[in-house]
Amino acid sequence: MLILGIHSGYHDACAVLFDDYRMVASVALERLTRRKIDGGRIPFEAIAECFGIAGAGPEDIGAVALSRGAFPSRYYRHFPLPRLVENRVREMVGLEKHKSMERECVRYGRTDSATMFDTTAFLRDLGCRGGLPVTFYNHHASHALATLFHTDWDDALLYTADGGGDNVQYSHRILKYGRIATLYGGDDGLLAPVKIDSLGLAYGYATQALGFRINKHEGKLTGLAALGEPMLAAALAAHFRIDDDGRIESDFASYPEMRRWVFGWAEGHPREVVAASVQKVLEDFITESVRRLLARHETRRLGLSGGVFANVKLNQKLAEELPVDEVFVYPAMSDQGLAAGGVLQHLLVRDGTEAWLKQRHRLDHLYYGRDYSNDIDPVLGGGGARLVSSEPVQAAAALINAGKVVAIYTKGMEYGPRALGARTIMGAPTKAEINQTLNERLDRSEFMPFAPVVRDVDATRIFRLPPQSLYAARFMTITCQVQDDWRDRIPAVVHVDGTARPQVIRRDDNPLYYDILSAYAGLSGIPVLINTSFNVHEEPIINTPAECLTALRQGRIDYVVTESAVWEYPG
């Protein structure tokens, strides 16, 4: 049965399509509208793209899973009569508002979202058959279940943290004895005043205080942190505490108050010091919270999701300093992963825990966008690009070895925020200067080196990747130390603190990508390539062949390699 998952949040709106337990397609709205972290409405374009990838239509859907995101007012059935009349008038004159289901639940003290929602009208507008099951999933349960589903663990702590969802900012769940127990962060959060406890928002406010964009540029602070000393950390840490249950709390009365304090705290200090300080507080408190929960529930496996765990340095600290056998960070840890987790929550309720747990599997790849492999070469050739070689592997490797910048365009676009070899820019890692020159070509201002891609057979020889980090490293969600004897050989992918964020690639997952890396290693003796996302600053990762052609024409890259050829743009 095809199940449609939708997240219509105010950022990172997305859609996903499952065939029962198998993910068929997943697309973030931003990749289609070309507006970074786009959201605030039903992502109809992403829904249509998922249907197109699957070769299906709305009439084929058997169930729909929704987040408590933004929906047109006409779908709400619980409003008092004056609000219903106002909404109808606004709809008639084209001024209809979108309302957050989460906020409506909090306002009216309800958790029964489905009864507050006109599912009949929604299904009709979507083009689906009437009478289908329409469920609303919990924000943090979605994050947690998506993580757990892609493990084979018998017991685990599932820990989520972000700027907030369903009126809480964290959740703690335990898998034990075949049961999934919610310790904190369920729907009961909708019935209580919001807790002012989010380290994710504190980090976001620090991002704003340094002149960057919240929900977009937190990674810049992660990079800057290694350049400064955490001289301000104690002052920020004094506002937070961890209770006996491992829950993080603060003494701020409201989030506006927290924001004002953070801005004042950061004012007049070097940005590197601010970044290092907020990074230390985040790492210290999350690590201690997780440590207490692991000890209390006697588990050595840790599943992480939510926007806070886009912080790869935090993830390294958790993996290397806590008593764990394995850490897995869901690769779509931001709200781009919510729709998938929502479908998995629907399946858990439908089938029960025992059946659900038996369906789990480890992730092999994230190529869940539309596969344009048959279209890319005609588009490039028809758009004025010039064929360089019909031997893509050897030609691409030789060009990279000669110092050229080569983008790979293959398979379906990656699911989640990382480029992982389908929409990746590759380069030689042997000269640190490439960071500046390539960032200039891509209009970027970054504070971290590029990430490396390495074959699975070489990973631990070059990087200090402990066993507990290997699964996460396949999806670039964790940093590690670079082996001492390799730091000077691959400076373009080593940060000032001696760390890197590797992608460990297996050949079965992407033969073209793997083989180019192998051929480059044969030419250079260096079994590592730069992997940076195929996009310019402030734009999402590219999706279509036309976008690839534009980047080539603009000189953002020197060459494009496809499954069949290598291309350049003359002139």
N, C-alpha and C positions, 0 to 999 in steps of 0.2 A: 504494500500500500504506500502511495506517495504521501508524504507529510511535509507541509510547508511551514517553515519557521520564519517569523518576522520580528525584527527589532526596530521600532520607530522612535528611538531615543533622540535626545537633542544633539547628540553627536554620535558618530559611528553607526548610523542606521545601516541595516544589512538584511539580507534574506538568505535562506538556505533551503535546500530540497533534499529530503531523505527518501530512499526506497526502503521502508521499514527501518532497519538499523544501519543501512549503508548510506553514507553521505554521497550524493550525486553531484551537487553543485553548491557553491557558496560564494556570494559576491557582496562586497561592501558598496553602498551607494556612491561613495566618493570616487570609485574607479570608473563610474559611468558619467557622473556629472562633472568630474574633474575639479571638484571643490573639496579640499582636504577636510576630513572628519565630518562630512556632510550629514545632516540629520534634521530632526524636528518635524518629521512627517512620515507618512507611510511610504516606504521606499519602492514605489511601483516599478521603477526602472530596474532595480535589482531583482525584484520578483519576476519580471518578464525575462530578464537575462537567465535566471535559473531555469525557467521553463524552456527557453531556447536551448540551453546546454543539454537538458534532459530529453529534448524532443517530446515534450509534454505540454499540456495546457491546463488552465484552471479547472476544466471539467474532469481532469484525472485525479484531482486531489481528494484524499480521504479524510484528512484532519488538518487543522491549522493551530499552531502554537504562537501566542502573542506575548510580547513583553508588556509591561505597564508603561508604555511610552506615550508619545503624542498622537492623538487621533482627532479628526474633525468633531466638533461639538455635536453634530447631528447623530452620532452613534451612541451618545450617553442617554440612558433612560431614567436615571435616578434624580435628575435635577428637579427642584421645585418648579411649579408652573411658571412663575415669572421668568426664570432662566430659560425654560424650554421655549417660551414665546420669543424672548430676545434672540436665542440661537436660531430659531426659524426665520426671523426677520433678517438676521445677518446672512444666513445662507441664501435667502432670496435676492439680496442686493450684492452678493459676491464678497462679503466681508466676514465670512465664517472664521471663527477662531479654532485653533488646535488646543486641546486641553490634555494635560498629563494625567493618565490613569493613576499613576502613583500618587500624585497630589490630590486627586479626587478621593482616593481611598483614605488618605490621611485626613482630609478635611471632614469626611463623613464618618470616620471610624469604622471602615468596612474592609474586608479582605475578599469578598465575593465578587471579584471583578467581572466575571462572566454574566452575572445577573444584572450588573450595572450597564451592560453593553448590548447594543442592538445587533446581535450576531446575524440575524436574518438580512438586514440591510447591508451589513459589511460583506457577507458572502455574495450577495447579489452584485454589489459594486465590484467585487473581486472577480466575478465571472464564474464562481464555484457553484456546485449544486447546493441546494438548500438542505438544512438539517444536518450538516456535517458537525462533528465535534469541534468546538472552538474553545481552547483553554488558554488561561493566562499563567505564565510561569514566573517563579520567583527569581529575581535578579541574581542573587548570590548562589542560590542552588544551581542555577544554570551554569555559572562559572565553575562551580565545584564538580558538577556531574560531567561536564565536558572533559575535565581533567581526568577524573577517575575512569571514565569509559575507555580511555586509551592507555590503560595500564593492565597488568595481570596480577595485581596485588591482592592478597587476602586480608590485609589490614593496612590502614593508612590514616594519617591526619590530612584533611582537606582544608586548606586555609585560603581565604580570599580577602582581598583588601583593595579598595579603590576610593574614588571621590564620593561614592554613595549610590545606592540603588535600593528601591523598596524601603527607603527611610532608614537604612543602616549602612555602615561603611566597612564592615568586616563580617565574615562568617567563619565558624569553626564547625566542622563535621568529622565524624569518625566512622570508618569502615571497620567493623569488628564482628566476628562470628556470623558472617553473612548478612549483617544488617548495616544500614546507613543511618546513623543517628545525628540529628541536628542539635548541636550544643548551643549555638548562638547564630542569629542572622536569618531566621525564618520569617514567615509572613506576619508573625506577631509584632514585628518591628513597625508595621503600618499602623498599629493601634496605640503606639506610645510616642511621646515627644522625641524628635530627632536628637541623637546624642552628638555632642560637639567633640568628636574624638578622632577625626580623620587626619592621619599623617599624610595621606595622599593629597588632601586639599592644602595642608600646610606646605607641602612640597610644591604644589601648584601655585600657591600665593608667593612663595619665594621665586618661582619662575617668573611670575608677573612683576615682582619687585625689581628684578634685574632687567626688565624691559622686553621679556619674551612673552609668548602666548601660552596661556594655560591650556592643558589638554593637547598641546601640539609640540612644545619645545622642552619638556621636562628632561629629555635625553641630553640636551645641551648642558644642563646642570650636572648630570652624571659624568659627562666628560670633563667639565671644568673642575669638578671636585678633586681630581687627582693633582691639580695644579696649585691647590691652596691648603692652608692649615685650618682645622675646625675650631678656630678661636672663639666662635660665637655659639658653639653647640650647647654649652651648659645652660645658657640663658633660655634657649628654646626648650631644652629637655626639662627644665624646671616646671613647665606648664603641663607635662604629661606624666602619667603613672600607669602601672599595670596591676590589676587586681588579682586576687587569689585564683580566679578562673582563667587567667591569661588574657583578659580583655583590656585593651588600651583605653584610657580615659584622659580627659584634659580638664583644666579649670577655666577654659574660655566659656563665656556665657552664650556666645553665638558665633556663627561663622563670619559675619561682618566684623565682629570684634577680633577674631583670630586674624583676619586679613589685615586689619589696621595695625595690629601688633606686629605682624611679620614685616609689613612695609617699614614700620619704624625701626624694627630690629635690624633690617638689612641696610637702611639708609646710611650712606657715607662710608660703607665698607667695600673693599675690593670684591668683585663678583666671585673670584675664586674662593675667597674666604667664606662668603655666604653659601656658595655651593657645597664646599667641603663640610660646613657646619650642618646644613640641613640633611646632607647625605649621611653624616654620622648619626644624627638623631634617628633618622628613618631606620638605618641598619641596626642600631642598638636596641630600639624598642621592638621592632618586628622580630629580631632574633631572640630576644628574651621571651617575648610572648609565645613564639613557636616552641622554644625550649621547654617552657613550663607545660605546654599542652602535650608535647611528645612524652615527657616524663610521666605525667599523670595518666596518660592512656596507653603507655607502654607499647608504642609503635615506633618503627624505624624507617617508615616510608612517608614521604611528604609530597603532597600534590598542591600546586600553587596556581592561582589565576586571579584576574582582576588587574586593573591598570597599574597598580603599585608594582606588580611583578614584571612589568616592562623594564624595570630597573635591574639591569643585568649584573651590576656590582653587588646589589643586595642578594641576588640569587646565588652568586658565588659564595658569599659569606655564609648563607644558610646551608649550602651544600658542604662546605669545607669545615665549618666550625661546630656544626651540630651532629649529634650521634645518629646519623641516618645512613641507610644502605642505598637509597636512591631518592633523587629529587626529580620530579617532572613538572615543568612549567608549561601550561597549555599554550601552544604557539600563537593562537589568536586570543591572547590574554586580555586584551582590551574589550570594549563592548562589541567589537566586530565578531567576537565569538559567542555572543549571547544567544543568537537565534539557534545555533547548533545545540547548545546546552538546553535550550527550551524544548526542542524536539525530543532530546534524550530524557528530559523530565516527563514529558507526555508519555513516552514509552515506558518509563519506570512506573508511572501510575497505572497505565494500561495493563502491563504484563506482570508486575510484581518484582520485588528485588532479586529473588533467586533466578528467574528467567533473564532479567536484565543483566545481571552480573555475568552470566554465561555467554552473552553476546559481545563482550568487550574484546578489543584487540589493540595492539600497539600501532601507532601511526607509521606509515611508510613514507608518505609524501604529503604535500599540501597543494597540489596542482588542481584546484577545484574550480578555477575560472574557465572561460571558453577557450578551447584549444584551436588556435588559428594556424596550426602548422601547415595546412594545405593552402592557406591564403597569403602567407607572409611573402613568399618569393614572387608571386605575380604582382603584389602591391608594390614591392620594392622595385622590381624591374619595370613595371609600368609607370612608376613615379619618377623615373630619371636616375635611379641608382645604377651603378655599374657592377657587373659580375666580376669578382676578383678570382674566385676559385670554386670549383665544384668538389673540392676535397676539404670539407669544412674543418675537420679535426686538425690536420697537419697545418693547414693554412692559418687557422686562428692561433694555434700555438706559436707558430713562427712569428706572426705579427706581434703577439704579446711579448715574446722574447726580444723583439726589436724595439720595444718601448711604446707600442701603440695601445690605444684604448679600444677594446672590443666588447660590444654588447651581445649577449646571447638572448635569442628570442625563440622559445620552444615551449611545447606543452601548454597546459592551461595556466593562466595567471595564478600566482600564489594566493592562498587564503591566509589572512592575517597581515600584520604590518611589515614582515620581513621579505626581502627578495631572496629566493633560495635556488636560483639557477634556471628559472623560466623567464624572468625579467630582470636579469642581473648585468651589471657592467663589470668586466674583468680587466685586470691589469697586472703587471709584474710588481711584486712586493719588495723588490730589492733596493729601491731608492725612496727615501722619505719624502723627497721633493714632489713626488707624484700627488701627495695629498693636497698641496696648495694648487698645483696646476689643474688637477681634475675638479677640485671644488670651484675654482674660478670658472671652468667651462660649464659647470652645472649650477652656477649662481648660488653656491652654498657657502655658509659660514659655520663650519663645524669645529668642535674642540676635541674630537676623538679621531684616532686613525681609522682607516677603513678596516672592515672585518676580513678575516682570511677564510678561504675555503680549503679544506684538506681532505684527502682520501681517508677512509676508515682505517686502512692498513698503516697509515703514517701518523695518525692523530696523536697518540701518546708519546711518540718519538720526538715530536716538535712542541707539543703543548703538555703542560702538567694537568691533564684531565683525569681526575680520580674516577673510579668506577661509578660513583653515585652521580656524576655529572654527565656521563656519556650520552644518555638518552636525550637529555635536554639540549646538549650541544649539537645534535642533528638539526635543530631548528633555530640555532643562534639566539637562545634565550638565556645564556649564561656566559660569564667571562671566566678566565682561568689564567694562571701564570704561563708565560712562554718559557720553554727550556732555555737555560742560560746560554748554551752554545748556539742557539738559533736567533737570539734577539738582534744581533747585528746583521744577520743574513736576510732578515725580512722586516726591516724597520718600518715600512709603510703600514704594517698591520699591528704594530706593537705600541701601546700607550706608554706615557711617561712613567707609569707605575709598574711596567713590565708585564701588563696583562693584554689579553686579546679576547675577542668574542668570535670564536671559530664556528664555522659550519662544517660538520663532519658528514661527508657525502659517501653513499654507497652506490656502486655502479648500477644496480638494478633499478634504482629510483630515478636516475637521469643519466643514461649512457652518454649522450653528447657532452654534457657538462663534465662528467667524470673523465671521459676520454681526452678532452682538451687539456684538462689538468694533468693527466698522465703524459700526454705528448709534450707539454711545457716542461714537466719534470725531466723528461728525457733529454730535452735540449739544454736546460739550464742547471740541472742538478738541484732545483728548488721545487719540492712537491707541494707548493702553496701558491694560490692566486689571490689577488684582491677580489672580494665580492662586495660591491656597493649597489644599492638599488638603482634601477633604471628609471630615473626621474630627475627633474630639475627642482630647485628649491621651492618649497611651498606648493608643489603639485604632488598628487598621488602617484604611485608607481604606474607606469604606462600599462595600457591594456591592449589596444587594437593595433593591427599592422599600420594603420594610418598614423598613429601616434609614434610608432617606431620610425617610420619614414621621416616624419617631421624632425625628430631628434637627430637623425643622421644628416638630414639636409641642413640643419642649423649648426652642425659641427660640434654638438655636445659629445659625440663619440667619433672615432675614426672609422670603425667598421661595425657591421652587424653580421653575426654568424647564425645560421639557421640549420635545420637538419640536413639541408641539401647544398648549402652554398655559403660563401662569404661575399658581402656586398660593401661597396663604398659609394660615396656621393662625389662625383667629379667637380673640380673647380674649387 
